Amino acid sequence: MSATVIVGAGAAGLAVARQLQRRSIGAVLLEQGATGHVWGEHYEGLRLHTLKQVSALPCLRMPAGLPDFPPGEDVRDYLADYRAHFGLDVREGVRVQSATWAAGEWQIRTTSGDLTARTLVAATGIWSRPVRPAIEGLSAFAGPVIHSAEYRRAGPFAGRRVLVVGAGNSGSEIAVDLAAAGAAVAISVRSGVLFVPRPRSAWRSALSAFVLRHVPDRLASALIDSVRPDFSDLGLPPPEGLSARAYPVVGYELPEAVRTGRVDVVGAIDRFETEAVIFSDGSRRPIDAVVLATGFRPALDWLDDSVVRYSDAGTPVVDDRWRSVAQPTLSCVGFDYPNTEGWFQALGRVSKQAAAGVEENLDAV
């Protein structure tokens, strides 16, 4: 029996494994692909949104030669190097089929055999479960319809009329990428978007994340509002409610593309026709292709619902040590991202808290 099994060898799983290692707690990591593989499988323009200086996992800085905002391939390579540097026990090419809590232990079925563990950490992330909304007529649309998870490069869309659905970080970046390649791009925005400046100073990034984490939401929102421009004149108003509770889009590339006429902002979608989209205001726009930048859901289908309680947003409900409130021997890390700092930036703190929770559980047995 293993003390701990961690499912997923992305940033979250590796960080927790290292923090457990520092506590002399052994962990086996099960990864269905290669270590950090998802960072090399998304669109070519994907970059880390936080500065490398504040984005390192515990105990190992990102290489000095990397750009300030490393591209996906460099992040993937850093994660693989991290695994090797600390000798973490990652078993690649192993898919977890189910994990059941029974008789005081986790019984884990995988494509490479069964394991048991005293504690279990779910760190499978969200990338393998893209959300594809049910929009009237979409299945009958004649052109290609892909999710942002499947988007790789803009070249195949050059000269075509493309609708991007969703204006989060992925949707914004893909829209700008498509426009640069010569596509006629429209981006569908249903509600407000919080744009924040791209960070330029590591110490300011660390300080602002600390402050925003520790002050009340209203004060945090006022601080955020003091540095964010208002792009309402471009059809990109800020979200309603407190800014500290909205997930930000980093950088102003999309507003600039809209301002210069390279991307059109359109409203909510009512339905699709064979070669066009109809918006909720009744207007019609001919299009050739659709990119759904409509988000992801936690990849936890291998767990029974009895061990996880989900929030209204679809994320696991956990305690202050990232343990499932439904089954404390299960920790869930990497499914609920902080709004006021980047995920990599938060991982040092989060992984330390999660490892402390695992240690408490093991000591209690």
C-alpha positions in Angstrom: 0.0 0.0 0.0 1.2 3.5 -0.8 1.0 6.3 1.7 -0.4 8.6 -1.0 -1.4 8.3 -4.6 -1.6 11.5 -6.6 -3.6 11.3 -9.8 -2.2 13.8 -12.3 1.4 14.9 -12.9 0.8 18.5 -14.0 1.9 21.5 -12.0 -0.5 20.8 -9.1 0.4 17.2 -8.7 4.1 17.8 -8.9 4.0 20.6 -6.4 2.0 18.6 -3.9 4.4 15.6 -4.4 7.4 17.8 -3.7 5.8 19.3 -0.6 5.1 15.7 0.7 8.7 14.7 -0.2 9.9 17.5 2.1 7.8 15.9 4.9 9.4 12.5 4.1 6.0 11.2 2.8 6.2 9.0 -0.3 3.8 9.6 -3.1 3.1 7.8 -6.4 1.9 10.0 -9.2 -0.2 8.5 -12.0 -0.3 10.3 -15.3 -2.2 9.3 -18.3 0.1 11.2 -20.7 3.6 12.5 -20.2 4.5 14.8 -17.4 3.1 18.3 -18.0 1.9 17.2 -21.5 -1.1 19.5 -21.6 1.1 22.6 -21.8 2.5 21.4 -25.1 -0.8 20.4 -26.6 -2.7 23.7 -26.7 -2.6 26.5 -29.2 0.8 27.8 -30.3 0.3 31.2 -28.8 -0.4 29.9 -25.3 1.8 31.5 -22.7 1.9 31.6 -18.9 0.1 34.7 -17.8 2.3 35.3 -14.7 5.9 36.3 -14.7 8.3 33.3 -14.5 10.0 34.9 -11.4 6.8 34.3 -9.4 5.6 31.2 -11.1 8.1 28.6 -10.1 7.0 25.4 -8.3 8.4 24.8 -4.8 12.2 24.7 -4.5 13.1 25.1 -8.2 13.3 28.3 -10.1 12.3 28.5 -13.7 15.4 28.7 -15.9 16.9 32.2 -16.3 16.9 31.9 -20.1 13.1 31.6 -20.4 11.1 34.6 -21.6 9.3 36.5 -18.8 6.0 34.8 -19.9 7.1 31.3 -21.0 5.3 29.6 -23.9 3.5 26.4 -23.3 6.3 24.1 -24.6 8.8 25.7 -22.1 6.3 25.2 -19.2 6.0 21.6 -20.2 9.8 21.1 -20.3 10.1 22.9 -16.9 7.6 20.5 -15.4 9.4 17.5 -16.8 12.7 18.8 -15.5 11.1 19.4 -12.1 10.0 15.8 -11.9 13.6 14.6 -12.8 15.3 17.1 -10.5 13.5 15.8 -7.4 13.2 12.2 -8.5 9.5 12.1 -8.1 7.8 8.8 -8.8 5.7 9.6 -11.8 4.2 6.6 -13.7 3.3 7.9 -17.2 0.8 6.3 -19.6 -1.4 5.2 -16.7 -5.1 6.0 -16.8 -7.1 5.8 -13.6 -10.4 4.1 -14.2 -11.9 4.4 -10.7 -10.9 5.2 -7.1 -13.1 3.9 -4.3 -12.9 4.4 -0.6 -13.6 1.1 1.2 -12.5 -0.6 4.3 -10.3 2.3 5.4 -8.3 2.6 2.2 -8.4 3.8 -1.4 -8.8 1.1 -4.0 -7.6 2.5 -7.3 -8.1 0.7 -10.6 -5.9 1.7 -13.5 -5.0 0.6 -17.0 -1.7 -0.8 -15.5 -3.2 -2.7 -12.6 -4.7 -1.9 -9.2 -3.2 0.1 -6.3 -4.2 0.9 -2.7 -3.4 4.0 -0.8 -4.1 5.6 2.6 -4.7 9.0 1.1 -5.5 10.2 -2.4 -4.8 13.5 -4.2 -6.9 14.4 -7.2 -4.8 16.7 -9.4 -6.2 15.9 -12.8 -7.1 19.5 -13.7 -9.7 20.6 -16.1 -8.2 20.5 -19.6 -9.5 17.1 -20.5 -13.2 18.1 -20.0 -14.0 20.9 -22.4 -17.5 22.4 -22.0 -19.5 22.4 -25.3 -22.8 24.3 -24.7 -26.0 23.1 -26.3 -26.8 25.9 -28.7 -29.8 25.6 -31.0 -28.8 24.7 -34.6 -25.1 24.2 -33.8 -25.1 20.6 -34.8 -26.5 21.5 -38.2 -23.9 24.2 -38.9 -22.1 23.3 -42.1 -18.6 24.6 -41.1 -16.1 23.3 -38.7 -16.9 23.7 -35.0 -13.9 23.2 -32.6 -13.3 23.8 -28.9 -10.4 25.9 -27.8 -8.9 22.7 -26.5 -8.6 21.5 -30.1 -7.4 24.8 -31.5 -3.7 24.7 -32.5 -2.9 27.5 -35.0 -4.6 30.2 -37.1 -3.3 29.3 -40.5 -6.1 27.0 -41.5 -8.6 29.8 -40.8 -6.9 32.5 -42.9 -9.4 34.3 -45.1 -12.4 32.7 -43.4 -15.2 34.3 -41.3 -14.7 32.9 -37.8 -16.9 33.3 -34.7 -15.2 32.9 -31.3 -17.6 32.1 -28.5 -16.4 33.3 -25.2 -14.0 36.2 -24.1 -11.9 34.6 -21.4 -8.2 34.4 -21.7 -8.3 31.6 -24.3 -11.0 33.2 -26.4 -9.3 36.6 -26.3 -6.0 35.2 -27.3 -7.4 33.0 -30.1 -9.4 35.8 -31.5 -6.3 38.0 -31.7 -4.3 35.1 -33.2 -6.9 34.5 -35.9 -7.1 38.2 -36.8 -3.3 38.4 -37.2 -3.5 35.5 -39.7 -6.1 37.2 -41.9 -9.3 35.8 -40.6 -12.4 37.9 -40.3 -13.1 37.5 -36.6 -16.1 38.1 -34.4 -16.1 37.3 -30.7 -19.4 36.7 -28.9 -19.5 38.3 -25.4 -22.5 37.6 -23.3 -21.5 39.6 -20.2 -18.7 41.9 -18.9 -15.0 41.1 -19.2 -12.4 42.2 -16.6 -9.2 43.2 -18.3 -6.1 43.7 -16.2 -2.6 44.8 -17.2 0.0 42.3 -17.9 2.4 42.2 -14.9 5.9 43.8 -15.4 7.4 43.5 -12.0 7.9 40.3 -10.0 7.9 42.0 -6.6 4.8 44.1 -7.4 3.0 40.9 -8.6 3.9 39.1 -5.4 2.9 42.1 -3.2 -0.4 42.8 -5.0 -1.4 39.1 -4.8 -0.7 39.1 -1.1 -2.7 42.3 -0.5 -5.6 41.3 -2.6 -5.8 38.0 -0.8 -5.9 39.5 2.6 -8.2 42.5 2.3 -12.0 42.5 2.0 -13.5 41.9 -1.4 -14.8 45.5 -1.7 -11.4 47.0 -1.0 -9.7 44.4 -3.3 -12.2 45.4 -6.0 -11.5 49.1 -5.6 -7.8 48.4 -6.0 -8.4 46.4 -9.1 -10.7 49.0 -10.5 -8.0 51.7 -10.0 -5.7 50.0 -12.5 -8.1 48.5 -15.1 -9.3 50.6 -18.0 -12.9 50.7 -19.0 -13.4 49.3 -22.5 -17.2 49.8 -22.6 -17.0 51.9 -25.7 -15.7 48.9 -27.5 -18.5 46.6 -26.4 -16.4 45.1 -23.7 -17.8 46.5 -20.4 -16.5 45.3 -17.0 -18.5 42.6 -15.3 -21.2 43.5 -12.9 -20.5 43.1 -9.3 -17.2 43.1 -7.5 -14.1 42.9 -9.6 -12.3 40.7 -7.1 -14.8 38.0 -7.7 -14.4 38.0 -11.5 -11.7 36.0 -13.3 -9.5 38.4 -15.2 -8.3 38.4 -18.8 -4.6 39.4 -18.7 -3.4 42.0 -21.2 -5.1 44.4 -23.6 -4.5 42.7 -26.9 -8.2 42.0 -27.5 -9.4 45.5 -26.8 -6.6 46.8 -29.1 -7.7 44.4 -31.9 -11.3 45.6 -31.5 -10.3 49.3 -31.5 -8.3 48.9 -34.7 -11.1 47.0 -36.4 -9.4 43.6 -36.6 -11.9 41.9 -34.3 -15.7 42.6 -34.1 -17.5 42.3 -30.8 -20.9 40.7 -31.1 -23.5 39.8 -28.5 -25.1 36.6 -27.1 -26.1 33.8 -29.6 -29.7 32.8 -30.1 -29.1 30.0 -32.7 -27.1 28.8 -35.6 -28.2 28.2 -39.2 -26.4 26.2 -41.8 -24.0 29.0 -42.8 -24.8 31.8 -40.3 -25.4 32.7 -36.7 -28.4 34.5 -35.3 -27.8 36.7 -32.3 -30.3 37.4 -29.5 -31.0 40.9 -30.9 -32.2 39.3 -34.1 -29.2 40.2 -36.2 -27.7 37.7 -38.6 -24.0 37.1 -39.5 -22.7 34.7 -42.1 -19.7 32.6 -40.8 -17.5 29.8 -42.0 -16.2 28.4 -38.7 -16.8 28.4 -34.9 -14.3 28.2 -32.1 -15.9 27.5 -28.7 -13.9 29.1 -25.9 -16.5 28.0 -23.4 -14.4 26.7 -20.6 -13.8 23.4 -18.9 -15.0 21.3 -16.0 -13.0 19.3 -13.4 -11.8 16.0 -14.8 -13.2 13.9 -11.9 -15.4 11.4 -13.6 -13.2 8.6 -12.2 -14.4 9.4 -8.7 -17.8 8.4 -7.3 -20.0 11.4 -6.3 -20.2 10.1 -2.7 -16.6 11.3 -2.0 -17.0 14.7 -3.6 -19.5 17.5 -3.1 -19.6 20.1 -5.9 -20.1 23.8 -5.7 -22.5 25.7 -8.0 -19.5 26.4 -10.2 -18.9 22.6 -10.6 -15.7 22.6 -8.5 -15.0 20.3 -5.5 -15.9 21.8 -2.1 -12.8 21.5 0.1 -11.6 22.6 3.6 -8.7 25.0 4.3 -6.3 22.1 3.6 -7.9 21.3 0.2 -9.5 18.1 1.5 -12.9 17.1 0.2 -15.6 17.9 2.7 -17.3 14.7 1.7 -14.3 12.5 2.3 -11.3 14.1 4.0 -8.8 11.4 2.9 -9.3 12.8 -0.6 -7.5 16.1 -1.5 -8.6 18.1 -4.6 -6.0 20.5 -5.9 -6.0 22.4 -9.2 -9.7 22.8 -9.8 -10.5 26.1 -8.3 -8.2 28.9 -9.5 -7.8 32.1 -7.5 -9.2 35.3 -9.1 -6.5 37.7 -7.8 -3.3 35.9 -8.7 -2.1 33.4 -11.3 -2.5 29.7 -10.6 1.3 29.0 -10.8 1.9 32.0 -8.6 -0.5 30.5 -6.0 0.8 26.9 -6.2 3.6 27.2 -3.6 1.1 28.2 -0.9 -1.7 25.9 -2.1 0.6 22.8 -2.3 2.0 23.4 1.1 -1.5 23.6 2.6 -2.6 20.4 0.8 0.5 18.5 1.9 -0.2 19.6 5.5 -3.7 18.2 5.2 -2.4 14.9 3.8 0.1 14.7 6.7 -2.6 15.3 9.3 -4.7 12.5 7.8 -1.7 10.1 7.8 -0.8 11.0 11.4 -4.4 10.3 12.4 -4.4 6.7 11.2 
